[in-house]
Amino acid sequence: MTQRIGIYPGTFDPITLGHADIIRRGSKLVDKLIIGVTTNPSKNPMFSNEERFAMVEREIAGMGLDNVEVVGFNALLVKFAHKMGANVLIRGLRAVADFEYEYQMAGMNQQLDDDIETVFLMADVSLQPIASRLVKEIALFGGNIAPFVSKEVCEEVVARVDEKGRLGDY
């Protein structure tokens, strides 16, 4: 029997409790789950590739999941999936806007390689509003991000904001 290898790709800038939820649940669906840490050219990352990779590795280590591995990549997702021997892409959905984008991406990936299936996992209801982009924005304006990320990630984001400087004057 062929091993089911899944990939959960993302920029994880920073990794949130929503990401952690999808990782925990996704790891139950496959024999091996690869967290693919990548760079999205359309995003302006707060953390470098190396910092995000280390952050994700640390968070995964704390979850106690023995079938999850973190791999950095900078390639077309289906090519990365082939290299890793993966046959499943795991994607998290929070809202209708996510679905529209993810549906289009799944269709394009299927056109590129119809042997790779995309599986959508709905975010836990309590975690649906969480997005890395919003976490960074809240932190940049001095808001509390503790409910959205782990304690360690919160400390890293706050330290980075202190380094770069906060926005706003209130």
Secondary structure as UniProt FT lines:
FT   STRAND          5..10
FT   TURN            13..14
FT   HELIX           17..26
FT   TURN            27..29
FT   STRAND          32..37
FT   TURN            41..42
FT   HELIX           49..63
FT   TURN            66..67
FT   STRAND          68..72
FT   HELIX           77..84
FT   STRAND          88..93
FT   HELIX           96..112
FT   TURN            114..115
FT   STRAND          117..122
FT   HELIX           125..127
FT   TURN            128..129
FT   HELIX           132..140
FT   TURN            141..142
FT   TURN            146..148
FT   HELIX           151..164
//
